[in-house]
């Protein structure tokens, strides 16, 4: 990199000026060219007239290359500036794009949604707290709150309990790796895919026919009557929650297993020498030792249950008393086109996670290093 | 002797319980896989487990690839079933959806990682006014539910005429994935030894070259962890796709197609099972081949909004 002051001294003002003009010109041409190329790519993709595969390849190159180009260009531009401004501005080349996107996609939307939540369906006239009154009194919304509470309590606790159980069992078993992989596997499956898998398990056929759903086949095999599990109020909520537990136990297991392996062996030995039973060791030593991890795992799954949407959407679409907050929000937005109510419900979701946000910030504030 | 026996009994209990749990956890997926290879008539009249029963009076299990052909190629097709009737079926064209999913997922994974890595480096190794405030902002945004952004962003996209474009959904996934990506990568990059960077600066390297030549390669494990995380998240996402891609069938991704199939052919288990397996195959491959990195990413902290 050249230093502008040095240039000035060695070749005189005139030279510096022409060099400066050249620089300014190049500095303008490069971004304009970049912009033109990006814009052409955008138009090409928006029209979408090329064949599927070509579009896909162009889209991938354009998207990934475009971002790289953007960084390269902005860094190059900043390096053309005098030393002082370069040092001042360069950090923003690095953090700027992230901050801009976060502002556009999360920060501003939070404020705009808050604003819209005080307005009517099309955000044209002010309605005060009416949308919030709706959110807390509408029967469907009350049903959603009740169900989300079920999701939160049962989904979180059973995922953590099963995760802990598998972690402990696997730790003492020779088939640890295989067992953990199998329990962990559903983590890779989408909520929609899991929905199909479990709809098949819960599938109901009239008693006169042979059952092809696993659960009803077992029930009939044991001499029972087949049940339409997904319409069986209020238990159907628990059958939906079972899917979440199936998906999330692996996550809980991975974190808890790592935490358990961190418990010092001497501590357990000391407990055994003092005559503690395995049960006592579990509750008095292991659990307190991994408490922090249990909190982390529970919080993560808890947040997930608050926002649960896909499972309900695929399994019952919120019918038969299974509505949840996020599915209500989606319906208000897209089915009823009521942006005021949709926004108010989103704000309710945000308020629900504020304690977690506060806790995260407190934890972060305690890190002296930053 | 009795100690030994006690050990044997407890081993048996531990392994027995573990195996039972593993079977319960695996059976649903296994049943799906088996069913997806069975002919339509078999799937709709008998449970998938009968494939393994030899007590019945039947000519042995029959398997077919027809279900996959049908959901993938999606063209209307006709075939002759067991009773000799010609059956007409309209397809689901999941191969297009697969390509769309790939087109959505690859950039929606790479773009946030690139942007977050730059930002993480800036936060970790550069000083500038507002550094702490901005990073506190990133931490606060970690748990913000993305539902909060759907309506405003959708309005912006309408104004910009972006709805239904790939760019729209990449940017959305980038925005929603950035807080976690920045946070995780910051934790990793700020932990790299200081003297490596200092020696690079002494050699006259700029921040940009230090970042691209030194920090990015050194951060590969962290980048890989987050990449898997984001890949699975985007590939498996339904809500963001529903909102920003909407009902445009030519750009619809796999999860949308599968969800539509559940609505339109909720009883056609031979197709639903094959369709579901197609949506799962790539995540499962990624998951099994890169499980180590994925676990590492999870352990590094993973609260997502």
Interface residues (C-beta under 8 A of the other chain):
Chain A: X1 X42 X45 X46 X48 X52 X53 X55 X56 X59 X60 X63 X64 X67 X68 X71 X75 X79 X88 X90 X91 X92 X93 X94 X95 X97 X98 X99 X101 X102 X104 X105 X106 X107 X108 X109 X110 X112 X113 X116 X162 X165 X166 X169 X170 X172 X173 X174 X175 X178 X179 X181 X182 X183 X184 X185 X186 X187 X188 X189 X190 X191 X192 X193 X195 X196 X197 X198 X199 X200 X201 X203 X210 X211 X212 X213 X214 X217 X246 X249 X251 X254 X255 X258 X296 X299 X300 X303 X306 X307 X309 X310 X313 X314 X326 X329 X330 X333 X334 X339 X342 X343 X345 X346 X347 X349 X350 X353 X356 X357 X360 X361 X364 X369 X370
Chain B: X10 X11 X14 X15 X17 X18 X19 X21 X22 X25 X26 X27 X28 X29 X31 X32 X35 X43 X44 X45 X46 X47 X48 X49 X96 X99 X100 X102 X103 X106 X107 X110 X111 X114 X115 X116 X118 X119 X121 X122 X123 X126 X127 X128 X131 X132 X134 X135 X136 X137 X138 X139 X140 X141 X142 X143 X144 X145 X146 X147 X148 X149 X150 X151 X152 X153 X156 X161 X165 X166 X167 X170 X171 X172 X174 X175 X176 X178 X179 X182 X190 X206 X207 X208 X211 X232 X235 X236 X237 X238 X239 X242 X243 X250 X251 X255 X258 X259 X262 X266 X269 X272 X273 X275 X276 X279 X280 X283 X284 X286 X287 X288 X291 X295 X298 X299 X301 X302 X303 X304 X305
